[in-house]
Amino acid sequence: MSDAGLALVLSGGGARAAYQLGFLKHLASRYPNLAPGILTGVSAGGIIATCLAARDGRLDDAVDRLGDLWRGLHIEDVFRVDPGDLASRVTRWGFRLVSGGASGTPRVRSLVDTAPLRELLTGILKPDDTGGLPAIARNVAAGTLHAVALTASSYTTGQSVTWVQSGEGCGVMTWERPQRKGVGGSLGVGHVMASSALPFFFPAVEIDGAWYGDGGIRLTAPLSPAIHLGARKIIAVSTRYPRTREEADRPAVSGYPPPVQVAGVLLNAIFLDLLDADALRLEQLNRLIDRLGPSASDGLRHVDLLVLRPSQDLGRLANEFEADLPRTFRFLVRGLGSRQTRSNDMLSLLMFQPDYIARLIELGEADAGARGEEIEAFIRTDGERGVGAAGRGKPARRFGFFRRRREVN
């Protein structure tokens, strides 16, 4: 049976999500029978969450299979990089720009074609004739899964939409907040594709008459879906390196920033930085709830949070593998300035290369091992009152970066 109060929250990050697999590999090796009841994800984290939700058997077996799959990934397995297709798309984008969008101008929806990714996910998740995923329905019915949620951004309405598939007795399956909402139903490959559709690079996905892209665009509260679904303990795995003050002040480029540097800053701000603010809000709310006590908290509950992060800059690490990219794709990204920045955040999202992915998995596993005692202390608690002995009302400890720092002050 699943631990209905334990949630696993996986953030986006494209190829960088391989780091999350490294953490999961450690978790599964230490706790092979662990079954987080709530799985939520966005973008590439949503792909991993969905694959875990559709697993057949124990967590360790599922993680091993996922690790083997990711280690064998090439860019060609995610999107087309053949010279003809890339040249055609770049030409059509340029022609549409200089033509002012004149009638009859060839339409182009994205810089790359993600048909290979859809084919890959279809083979892994095995949808039925209705488009649903029988493996998830089976796990929900058996009680090995409480709920799984994927978030995408609606280009049609501007809202952040979280699709939820869950069993009976699950928290709040639908909710409404300013510019974001939860919707119940059955998940399919289209939902996974929509959640991971990186703006401009990947095409938007149509679902029920609306068009959706990467869920990180409007996801102002990344922890919210897990909390709505009843989580009492949340393990959130980020792919954002926590830079020291000295590192943050160090220039990443010399001179005018190239497009790849500007895009990397934007992508971090849109997709990866919001977890920090949400973690701070949750900690502040936990403190208030603890001071008020159960009788005065108006139904609010304390939710323990463990945020795990890389000990190395994954964007900087990507520079070591840039030379191994497919020739045409490498030529294009170099034209955008990939060799002019010290931390290649944008490129790291797209670097589905076996060597880079294997390095991230190794790093994630090593970082988790270095914090093994803290992770175990978090998992062993009952999730009712904070991270401390059950029922003794100890103040919650904060487990944060894989560096000797607190997550929030």
N, C-alpha and C positions, 0 to 999 in steps of 0.2 A: 504493500500500500504506500501511497505517497505521503510526504509530510506536507499537509495542506497549508500550513502556515509559513513555509519556507519558499521564498521566491528567488529566482535567478534572473537578473536583469542584464541583458547583453546589449551594449551600445553599438553604434555603427563604426565604420572605419575601413570598408572595402577589404582589401587583402590583409590589412592590419588585424582583422578579426581572427587571424590564425593565432595571435597572441592569446586570445580567449580560450582557444582549444588547448593551449599549453597549460593554462590554469585548470581547465576541466580535466585534463589528463592526470594532474596531481590529485585533484579532488576525487576522481573515480578510483585511482589506485589506493588511496587511503580509506575511502568509504564506498566500496563497490555496490553496496545495497542502498546507498542514499538515493532518494527520489524526490527532488524538489517538486512540490505540488503545483507551483505556478511558474510558468516560463514566459517571459516577455522579451521582445527584441525589436530592434529597428535596423533597417538596412542589412548589412552583412551579418550583424548580430541576430537579426530576425531569421536569416537562413539557418544559422546554427540552432536557434531556439526551435524552429519548426522541425528540423531533422531530429532533434532530441525528443520532441513531443511525439514523433512518429516512430520512435525506436521500438525494436522488438527484443525485449530482454532487459538486462541490467544496464545501469549507467555506464559501467566500465567497458562493456562490449560495444555500446553505441559510440562512445568517445573514441575507442580504438578504430572503429570503422570510419568515423568522420576524419580522424587524424590521417589515416591512410589515403582517404580521398583527397584531402586538401594538399597533402605532400606531393601528390601526383598532378596537381593543377598546373596548367599553363594558361597564359593569357588567351590563347585560342579556344580554350574551354569555356571562357566567360564572354568574350565578344570577338568579332571578326577583326583580324589585323592584316588581311591580305592587301597588297598594294592597290589593287583595282577598287575594292570597296572603300578603303580609306580615302583614296584620291577622289573618287566620285563624290563622297560626302563633303569633303573639304571644298571641292569645286562648287557644289550646289549651294553650300552655305555662303561662299563668297559671291556667287552670282546673285543670290537672293538679296544680299546686302547692298550691292552696287546698283541693283535694279529698283530699289525702293519698294520691293514686294509687289511689283507689277503683276497684273493678271497673266496667268500662264507660266509664271516662274516656277521651276521645279520645287516641290516641297521636300523638306528634309526635317525629320523629327529629332535626330540625335547625331552626335559625332561618330558613334559606333553602333553596330548591330549586335544586340544581345540574344539573338536566337540560340547560340550555343548554350548560354546559361539556362534558358528555358528548357531546352532539351535535356540538359544535365539534371535539373531539378525534377523534371518529369520522370526520369529514370530512377531517381532516388526515392521520391515520395509516392510514386505509383498512384496517381489519382484514378478514381473510378469513372464510370460513364457520365456521371453528373458533374464531374470536376472536383468533388470532395475528396478528402484524404482519409480512406478507411482506417489506416493505422492510428491516426489521432482519435477518431471516434471509438476505436476499440480500446485504446488506453484510458480514455475518459470513462467509458462504461465499466472497465475493470477496476477503476479506482487508483491506477498507477499514475494518473495525471488529473490534477484538479482543474487547471485552465491553462490555455496558451493564448497569447495576445501579440498581434503584430500592428505596428503603427505606420501609417503612410500620410502623405500630405496631399490634399485635394487641390489640384490646379483649377478645378472647376468652381469651387466655393471658397477656397483659401483656408479651409479648416484642417486641423489635425484630426485624423480619424484612426481610432484603434479598433481593429476587428478582434473579437473574442470568441473562442470556442471553448465551452466549459461544460461541466456536469452539474447536476442538481446540488444545491447548497453552496454554490460558489458565490462569494461576495456580491458585488454589484456589477452585473454583466453589462449594463448600459448606464451611461452617465452623460451629463451635459455640463460643460464649463465654457467660459468665454473662448471661442475659436478652437475648441477641441471637444471631442465626444467619443464615447465608446459604443460600439454596435455589436450585438450578438449575432451568431450565425456559424456556418461551417467555413473553414479556411480551405483555400485551394492554391495551386501553383501561381495563379494570377496575383493573389494577395502578397505572396512572397516576392514576386517580381516587382510589384508596385512599391513595396516598402524599400527595396534596394535600388530603385531607379535614380541613380545619381543625376542631378539636373544637368541638362545640355549634353552630357556625355552619353547617358543611357536614355532610351525612349520612355515616355510616360506610358502607363498601362490603363486601359479602360476597364472599369468594373461597374456594372449596373448603370451605365450611361454617364458616368463621371470619369475624369482622367486624374490619375494619381502618380506622384513621384516619391522620392526618398522621404521616409518618415521623419528624418532629423530636421527638416526645414522648419517646421512649426512646432516641434515638440519641446515646449517650454518647461515641461515637468516630466522628465524621463522616468521618475520613480512612481508617478501617479497611477499607471495601469496596474502595477502590482499591488499598490495600496487599495485601490478600488476593489480588487479581486480578493481581498481578505488577508493579505500577507501580514505577518507579525515579525518576520525577520527577512531582510533583503540582502542578498549578495549581488553587488553590482560590479561588473568587470568592464573597465574603461580601456581604451587604446591610446589615451592621451597621456603623454609623459609629463610628470609634474616638475617643471623646471624650477631651479632655485632662482633667487632674485638676481644673482650674478649672471646666470645663464639667460634669464629673460632680458637683461639689459645688453647682452652681447649681440651685435648686428648679425643677421643671417645672410645678408647680401652687402656688396659694396656698390655704391652708386644707386642709380635709379632701379627700383625693383622690377624684375621681369614678370610677365604675366603668370608664370607658374608660381612665383612667390606670393603674388596678390591672391591668386586662387587658393593657395594653401592656407593663408590667413583667414580668408572667407570661409573655407570649408571647416576649419577648426572652430571658428566662431559659431557657425550655424549648426554643426553636427556634434561637436565633442565637448564644448565648454559649458553647456547648460547643466550638465550633471553636477558641477561644482555648486552652482547656485541652488539647485534642488536639494542637494545634500545639506547645505546650510539651513535652508528652510525647515527641513525635516528635523534637524538637530534642535533648532530653536523651538519648534512645536513640541518635541519630546520633553524638553526642559519645562515648558509651560504645563504640559499634561502631568508631569511628575510632581510639580509644585501644587497643582490644583487637587490632585487625587481623583480616584474613580468617580466619586459622587458629584464632583463639580466639573468634570471634563466634557460634559454635554455629548457623550457618546464617542468622543475621540479616543483613540488608543495609541499607546506607545509602540513604535515600530523600530526595531533595532536595524542598524545599517552597517554593512561592511563594504567599503569601496576599495577595490584592488586596481593597481595601476602598474605600468611598465617601469622598470628601473633604468631603461635606456630610451633615448629619443628614437622612435621608430622611423621618423622621417629622415633623420641623419643616417640611420642604418641603411635606408633604402639606397643612398648614394653608392654604397659598396657594390650593389647588384645592378646598377643602371646599365652598365655596358653589356649585360646579357639579355636585354630586352630584344624582341623581334626588330629587325633592322628598320623597317618602314615606320613602325610605331616609335622607335627610339629617335629616328630622324625628326619626326613631328614634335615630340616633347622637347627635344633639344632646341628646336626652333622657338619654343615657348620659354626657354631659359632654364631648363632643368639642370644645367651644369654651372649655373651662376649662383645657386643657393646652397647653403651649408646644411639646411634641414629641408628635405624634399617632401613636404607633407602631402602635396597633391599627388605626386608620383607614387608615394607609398600606398595610396588608396587603390591604385590600378595595377600594382606590381604583383600579379598572380604568377609568380615564378617559383618553381620548386625549391630553389636554394634559399630565396628570401623567406618563403613560408616556413620551411624547415627551421630556419634560424629563429623565427618568431615563436614557433611552438616550443623550441628548446628554451627560449628566454622566459616564456610564460610559465613553463614547468619549474624552472630554476627559481624564479621569483616567488612562486607559490610555496616551494619547498623551504625557502628562506623564512617564510612567515607561517610555517606549518602549525606552530603552537597557537598562534593567534587565531588562525582559521579554525582549528579544532575547538578552542574555547568558545568561539562564536557558534559553531554548529551544535555543540553539546548543550547549550542553554535551551530553555523551554520557550523563549520568545514572548513571555507574558509581561515582563517588567523591565527589560533592558538587559544588557550583558552583565550578568552577575549571577550569583547563586539563586536558583529558582525560589521565589517566594520571600527572599530576604530583603528585597527592596533596595539593593545596592545601586548606586548611580551607574548609568550606562557608561562603559568604556568606549572610546572611539578608536576604531582601527582604520588606518588610512593608507597613505601612500606606501609603496614598497621602499620607502626611504624612512629614516627616523624623523618623521614629521606627523603632525596631527592633520586629519582630513580637513577640519575647519577649526577656527579659533573662536 
